Amino acid sequence: MIMKKFIIFTTLLLTTPAVADFSTSAKSAFLIDYDSGAEIVSKSADTLMPPSSMLKLMTLAVLFDEIKAGRMTLDDKIPVGENANYKNPVWYSASKICLETGQEISVRDAILGLVVLSAGDASVAIAEKLGETEEKFTTLMEKKAREIGMPLSTFGNASGLPNDNNLMTSRELATLAYHLISDYPDIYPMFATRRFEFTDYKNDWCRDWGRTHTMNYNKLLFIMPGADGLKTGHTDKGGFGMVASAVSGGRRLIGVLNGFNAKGHDALANEMKKLLKYGFTTTTTRVFYRPGDELAKIPVWYGRRDTVTATVAKNFAITLPKDKDFKNIRILARYNEPVPAPIYIGDKLGEIIAEQDGNIIARADLVSKDRIRKSQLLGRIWKNLKVIIMGK
């Protein structure tokens, strides 16, 4: 018989952080705590807007999957076709790394080109390498977006150049940033690169051009300790935008600005610094459980072990205004038992919930820490006999 069960862990006080005190002229702003997911600032966060070069983060996410799966390495070479040629008129006034048809660029240099120099030509080379054409690659971008919880974003190209189909919300840009930070820990540090000098130029014009284009457009890296990514963007229609992350006191925040009317990237960086500092100074986050922590032992049916250990897939944390205390709220685990075998690591077993006054304020999945195989036939027969004879 399957029974519902819950375990009360502790008692806390939880209050939703205030979001009304931060002011910005950006059309959209969004700020979340990385561990808790709590929204600290939200202004038009669900409004679809042109993302400009922030869209390149999705181009990189598709590429990073190839690297993570072992289908590509940082040393692999990507051919440069005519669409990525710096002589193509589309790149005259656009951000680029100055590539030429027929050359090859390493995956590492392509990533750094996108991260540091916002290289649209490199993004096209990546798109044609992975999708054959840039148009086909946008279907991979959309598929990836849906997989990681971005239901609204659409893509018309891989570079973020003006296109009616290039639309993203600030909330979904934050979702994308979270994914890049959490799922690619070996690659993400590249976003903190302040200066990149590409050296594999094939003509003197590009070589001279490259000497003056080496500094990251993300000026937040130069003015805010703990800032380590991610990407800026700018078009005449969309204005300035930035997806950023910073760590202070062991705590990470992710911020997004879009539609900001600024004189340049320095002003954009100052506005993002103001947003992030607001989050760090007005709120605090406490992590209660981490992946691997044992939250419950749940009985198993027809398994080679009698119980399975329940844990969390990611940190379970709560964010509060700094003037609030952590007390007088229940945190409990809720699940059905017994769990039928086989059980695999990461399988959902139930959920962990934070409650206040009968209202659920925070929740996360309980997942299996163990892999438990199904018992052999004789073991299942013996289990049935025990239930019949002894009631257990």
C-alpha positions as CSV (number, residue, x, y, z in Angstrom):
1,M,0.0,0.0,0.0
2,I,1.3,3.4,-1.0
3,M,1.1,6.0,1.8
4,K,1.6,9.8,1.9
5,K,4.1,10.9,4.4
6,F,5.8,14.2,5.5
7,I,8.6,15.0,7.9
8,I,8.8,18.4,9.6
9,F,12.5,19.5,9.8
10,T,12.6,22.9,11.5
11,T,10.7,26.1,12.2
12,L,11.6,29.4,10.5
13,L,10.3,32.8,9.6
14,L,10.1,33.6,5.9
15,T,9.1,36.8,4.3
16,T,9.3,37.6,0.5
17,P,12.0,40.1,-0.2
18,A,10.8,43.6,-1.1
19,V,11.2,44.6,-4.8
20,A,9.7,48.1,-4.9
21,D,12.7,50.2,-3.7
22,F,15.0,49.8,-6.7
23,S,14.6,52.3,-9.5
24,T,16.1,52.1,-13.0
25,S,15.4,53.8,-16.3
26,A,16.0,50.5,-18.1
27,K,12.8,49.2,-19.7
28,S,13.3,45.8,-18.0
29,A,15.3,44.7,-15.0
30,F,15.4,41.4,-13.2
31,L,17.5,40.3,-10.2
32,I,17.5,36.8,-8.6
33,D,19.5,35.0,-5.9
34,Y,21.3,32.0,-7.5
35,D,20.7,29.6,-4.7
36,S,17.2,30.3,-3.7
37,G,15.8,31.6,-7.0
38,A,14.1,34.4,-5.1
39,E,13.2,37.4,-7.2
40,I,14.7,40.5,-5.6
41,V,13.9,43.0,-8.4
42,S,11.4,42.5,-11.2
43,K,10.5,45.2,-13.7
44,S,8.7,44.1,-16.9
45,A,10.6,40.8,-16.6
46,D,8.2,38.8,-18.8
47,T,8.1,41.3,-21.6
48,L,9.6,40.0,-24.9
49,M,12.3,42.4,-26.1
50,P,15.2,42.3,-28.6
51,P,18.1,40.8,-26.7
52,S,20.8,42.2,-29.0
53,S,24.1,40.4,-28.5
54,M,22.9,38.8,-25.2
55,L,21.3,36.3,-27.5
56,K,24.8,34.9,-28.2
57,L,24.5,33.2,-24.7
58,M,22.1,30.8,-26.3
59,T,24.5,30.2,-29.2
60,L,27.2,29.4,-26.6
61,A,24.8,27.1,-24.7
62,V,24.3,24.9,-27.8
63,L,28.1,24.8,-28.3
64,F,28.8,24.0,-24.7
65,D,26.5,21.0,-24.9
66,E,28.6,19.6,-27.7
67,I,31.8,20.1,-25.6
68,K,30.1,18.6,-22.5
69,A,29.0,15.6,-24.5
70,G,32.6,15.0,-25.8
71,R,31.6,15.7,-29.4
72,M,33.9,18.7,-29.6
73,T,36.9,20.0,-27.7
74,L,38.3,23.4,-27.2
75,D,41.1,22.6,-29.6
76,D,38.8,21.6,-32.5
77,K,38.8,23.8,-35.5
78,I,35.7,25.6,-37.0
79,P,35.8,26.6,-40.7
80,V,34.9,30.1,-41.6
81,G,32.5,30.4,-44.5
82,E,31.4,33.4,-46.6
83,N,28.6,34.4,-44.2
84,A,31.2,34.9,-41.5
85,N,33.7,36.8,-43.7
86,Y,34.5,40.2,-42.2
87,K,34.1,41.7,-45.7
88,N,30.4,40.8,-45.7
89,P,28.6,44.2,-45.4
90,V,26.6,43.0,-42.4
91,W,29.7,43.0,-40.3
92,Y,30.9,46.5,-41.2
93,S,29.5,48.2,-38.1
94,A,28.8,45.1,-36.1
95,S,30.9,43.4,-33.4
96,K,33.3,40.9,-34.9
97,I,36.6,39.2,-34.5
98,C,37.6,39.9,-38.2
99,L,37.5,36.4,-39.7
100,E,38.1,35.6,-43.4
101,T,36.6,32.9,-45.6
102,G,38.8,29.8,-45.7
103,Q,40.5,30.2,-42.4
104,E,39.8,28.1,-39.3
105,I,39.2,29.2,-35.8
106,S,39.6,27.0,-32.7
107,V,36.6,26.4,-30.5
108,R,38.4,28.1,-27.6
109,D,39.1,31.3,-29.7
110,A,35.5,31.3,-30.9
111,I,34.2,31.2,-27.4
112,L,36.5,33.9,-26.2
113,G,35.6,35.9,-29.3
114,L,31.9,35.8,-28.4
115,V,32.5,36.4,-24.7
116,V,35.0,39.2,-24.9
117,L,34.5,40.8,-28.3
118,S,30.9,39.8,-28.9
119,A,32.1,38.4,-32.2
120,G,29.1,38.0,-34.5
121,D,31.1,36.5,-37.3
122,A,32.4,33.8,-34.9
123,S,28.8,33.1,-33.9
124,V,27.8,32.5,-37.5
125,A,30.8,30.1,-38.0
126,I,29.7,28.2,-34.9
127,A,26.1,28.1,-36.2
128,E,27.1,26.7,-39.6
129,K,29.4,24.2,-38.0
130,L,26.7,22.7,-35.8
131,G,23.6,23.4,-37.8
132,E,24.9,23.4,-41.4
133,T,23.1,26.8,-41.9
134,E,22.4,29.6,-39.5
135,E,18.6,29.1,-40.1
136,K,18.8,25.4,-39.1
137,F,20.9,26.4,-36.1
138,T,18.2,28.6,-34.7
139,T,16.0,25.5,-34.4
140,L,18.7,24.0,-32.1
141,M,18.7,27.3,-30.1
142,E,14.9,27.1,-29.6
143,K,15.0,23.4,-28.7
144,K,17.7,24.2,-26.1
145,A,15.7,27.1,-24.7
146,R,12.6,24.9,-24.2
147,E,14.6,22.2,-22.5
148,I,15.9,24.6,-19.8
149,G,12.7,26.3,-19.1
150,M,12.5,29.2,-21.6
151,P,9.0,28.9,-23.2
152,L,8.8,32.4,-24.8
153,S,12.2,33.1,-26.4
154,T,12.5,33.0,-30.2
155,F,15.5,33.2,-32.4
156,G,16.1,34.6,-35.9
157,N,19.9,34.3,-36.1
158,A,22.9,33.3,-34.0
159,S,24.5,36.7,-33.6
160,G,21.7,38.9,-32.2
161,L,21.8,41.3,-35.2
162,P,18.4,43.0,-35.6
163,N,15.8,40.4,-36.6
164,D,12.1,40.4,-35.9
165,N,12.3,36.8,-34.5
166,N,15.0,37.7,-31.9
167,L,12.9,38.1,-28.8
168,M,13.7,37.2,-25.2
169,T,12.5,38.2,-21.7
170,S,14.7,39.3,-18.9
171,R,13.4,36.4,-16.8
172,E,14.4,33.9,-19.5
173,L,17.8,35.5,-19.9
174,A,18.4,35.0,-16.2
175,T,17.3,31.3,-16.6
176,L,19.9,31.0,-19.4
177,A,22.6,32.6,-17.2
178,Y,21.7,30.2,-14.4
179,H,22.0,27.2,-16.8
180,L,25.4,28.4,-18.1
181,I,26.8,28.8,-14.6
182,S,25.5,25.6,-13.1
183,D,25.8,23.2,-16.0
184,Y,29.2,24.1,-17.4
185,P,31.4,24.8,-14.4
186,D,34.6,24.0,-16.4
187,I,33.7,26.4,-19.2
188,Y,32.0,29.2,-17.3
189,P,35.2,30.9,-15.9
190,M,35.9,32.0,-19.5
191,F,33.2,34.6,-19.1
192,A,35.4,36.5,-16.6
193,T,38.1,37.0,-19.3
194,R,38.9,40.7,-19.4
195,R,41.1,40.8,-22.4
196,F,41.5,38.5,-25.4
197,E,43.9,39.2,-28.3
198,F,43.1,37.0,-31.3
199,T,46.4,36.4,-33.2
200,D,45.4,34.2,-36.1
201,Y,44.6,36.9,-38.6
202,K,45.1,36.3,-42.3
203,N,45.7,39.8,-43.6
204,D,47.3,43.1,-42.4
205,W,44.0,45.0,-42.1
206,C,42.5,42.5,-39.7
207,R,45.8,42.3,-37.8
208,D,45.9,46.1,-37.3
209,W,42.2,46.1,-36.4
210,G,42.7,43.3,-33.9
211,R,45.4,45.3,-32.0
212,T,42.8,47.8,-30.9
213,H,40.0,45.4,-30.2
214,T,41.0,43.3,-27.2
215,M,39.0,44.5,-24.1
216,N,35.8,42.9,-22.9
217,Y,32.7,45.0,-23.6
218,N,31.4,43.9,-20.1
219,K,33.0,46.7,-18.2
220,L,31.4,45.4,-14.9
221,L,34.4,43.0,-14.8
222,F,36.7,46.0,-14.3
223,I,34.7,47.9,-11.7
224,M,33.0,45.4,-9.4
225,P,34.9,42.8,-7.3
226,G,33.3,39.4,-7.7
227,A,31.8,40.0,-11.1
228,D,32.5,37.1,-13.4
229,G,30.2,37.3,-16.4
230,L,28.2,37.1,-18.6
231,K,27.3,39.3,-21.7
232,T,26.4,42.7,-22.9
233,G,24.3,43.7,-26.0
234,H,23.4,46.8,-27.9
235,T,21.4,47.8,-31.0
236,D,19.9,51.1,-31.9
237,K,16.4,49.6,-31.6
238,G,16.9,47.5,-28.5
239,G,19.2,49.9,-26.6
240,F,21.8,48.6,-24.2
241,G,21.4,45.4,-22.2
242,M,23.4,43.2,-19.9
243,V,23.2,39.8,-18.3
244,A,25.6,39.7,-15.3
245,S,26.5,37.7,-12.3
246,A,28.6,38.4,-9.3
247,V,29.7,36.7,-6.0
248,S,30.0,38.5,-2.7
249,G,30.5,36.8,0.7
250,G,30.0,33.4,-1.0
251,R,26.6,34.4,-2.3
252,R,25.9,34.7,-6.1
253,L,23.3,37.0,-7.7
254,I,22.2,37.1,-11.4
255,G,21.0,40.4,-12.9
256,V,19.5,41.4,-16.2
257,L,19.0,44.9,-17.7
258,N,17.5,45.5,-21.1
259,G,16.3,48.6,-23.0
260,F,18.7,50.9,-21.1
261,N,19.3,54.2,-22.8
262,A,23.0,54.8,-22.1
263,K,25.9,56.6,-23.6
264,G,28.0,53.5,-23.7
265,H,29.1,50.3,-21.9
266,D,30.6,52.1,-19.0
267,A,27.2,53.6,-18.1
268,L,25.6,50.2,-18.6
269,A,28.1,48.6,-16.2
270,N,27.5,51.3,-13.5
271,E,23.7,50.6,-13.7
272,M,24.3,46.9,-13.4
273,K,26.6,47.4,-10.5
274,K,23.9,49.5,-8.8
275,L,21.4,46.6,-9.4
276,L,23.6,43.9,-8.0
277,K,24.7,46.0,-5.0
278,Y,21.1,46.7,-4.2
279,G,20.5,42.9,-4.0
280,F,23.6,42.2,-1.8
281,T,22.9,45.1,0.6
282,T,19.2,44.7,1.1
283,T,18.7,40.9,1.2
284,T,20.4,37.9,2.7
285,T,20.3,34.2,1.7
286,R,20.6,31.1,3.9
287,V,21.2,27.6,2.4
288,F,19.5,24.9,4.4
289,Y,20.2,21.8,2.4
290,R,22.7,20.9,-0.3
291,P,22.9,18.1,-2.8
292,G,23.9,14.9,-1.0
293,D,22.4,15.9,2.3
294,E,20.3,13.1,3.7
295,L,16.7,14.4,4.2
296,A,14.8,11.2,4.5
297,K,15.1,7.4,4.3
298,I,12.1,6.2,2.3
299,P,11.0,2.5,2.2
300,V,11.5,0.8,-1.2
301,W,9.2,-1.9,-2.7
302,Y,10.8,-4.8,-4.6
303,G,14.3,-3.3,-4.2
304,R,17.6,-4.9,-3.4
305,R,17.8,-2.4,-0.5
306,D,15.0,-1.6,1.9
307,T,15.3,2.2,1.8
308,V,16.4,4.9,-0.6
309,T,18.0,8.2,0.6
310,A,16.2,11.4,-0.4
311,T,18.2,14.5,-1.0
312,V,17.9,17.7,-3.1
313,A,19.2,18.2,-6.7
314,K,20.4,21.7,-6.0
315,N,20.8,24.0,-2.9
316,F,17.6,24.6,-1.0
317,A,17.8,28.1,0.2
318,I,15.7,31.0,1.3
319,T,16.3,34.7,0.6
320,L,14.9,37.4,3.1
321,P,15.2,41.1,3.5
322,K,18.1,41.9,5.8
323,D,15.8,43.2,8.6
324,K,14.0,39.8,8.9
325,D,14.9,36.8,11.1
326,F,15.0,33.2,10.1
327,K,12.4,31.7,12.4
328,N,8.8,30.6,12.8
329,I,8.3,28.8,9.5
330,R,8.0,25.1,8.8
331,I,10.2,23.2,6.4
332,L,9.0,19.7,5.6
333,A,9.6,16.8,3.2
334,R,6.5,15.3,1.5
335,Y,6.6,12.0,-0.4
336,N,4.7,8.7,-1.1
337,E,6.0,5.4,0.3
338,P,7.1,2.8,-0.5
339,V,8.9,3.7,-3.7
340,P,8.9,0.9,-6.3
341,A,12.2,-0.2,-7.6
342,P,14.2,0.2,-9.8
343,I,15.2,3.7,-8.7
344,Y,17.9,5.8,-10.4
345,I,20.1,8.6,-9.0
346,G,18.2,11.9,-9.5
347,D,14.7,10.3,-9.7
348,K,12.0,12.5,-8.2
349,L,10.7,11.0,-4.9
350,G,8.7,13.9,-3.5
351,E,9.3,17.5,-2.6
352,I,10.7,19.7,0.2
353,I,8.5,22.7,1.1
354,A,8.8,25.9,3.2
355,E,5.5,27.1,4.6
356,Q,4.3,30.2,6.3
357,D,0.8,30.6,7.7
358,G,-0.4,27.6,5.6
359,N,1.1,29.1,2.4
360,I,3.9,27.4,0.4
361,I,6.6,30.0,-0.1
362,A,9.5,27.8,-1.3
363,R,9.7,24.3,-2.7
364,A,12.1,22.0,-4.5
365,D,12.1,18.3,-5.6
366,L,13.3,15.6,-3.4
367,V,15.4,13.2,-5.5
368,S,17.1,9.9,-5.0
369,K,20.7,9.9,-3.8
370,D,21.0,6.2,-4.6
371,R,20.6,3.7,-7.4
372,I,18.5,0.7,-6.3
373,R,18.0,-2.2,-8.6
374,K,14.9,-4.3,-8.6
375,S,15.1,-7.5,-6.5
376,Q,15.2,-10.9,-8.3
377,L,12.1,-13.0,-8.6
378,L,12.7,-15.0,-5.4
379,G,13.2,-11.8,-3.5
380,R,9.9,-10.4,-4.8
381,I,8.1,-13.7,-3.9
382,W,9.6,-13.6,-0.4
383,K,8.5,-9.9,0.0
384,N,4.9,-10.9,-1.0
385,L,4.9,-13.7,1.6
386,K,6.1,-11.4,4.3
387,V,3.3,-9.0,3.5
388,I,0.7,-11.8,3.6
389,I,2.0,-13.6,6.7
390,M,3.4,-10.7,8.8
391,G,1.8,-7.7,7.3
392,K,5.1,-6.0,6.3
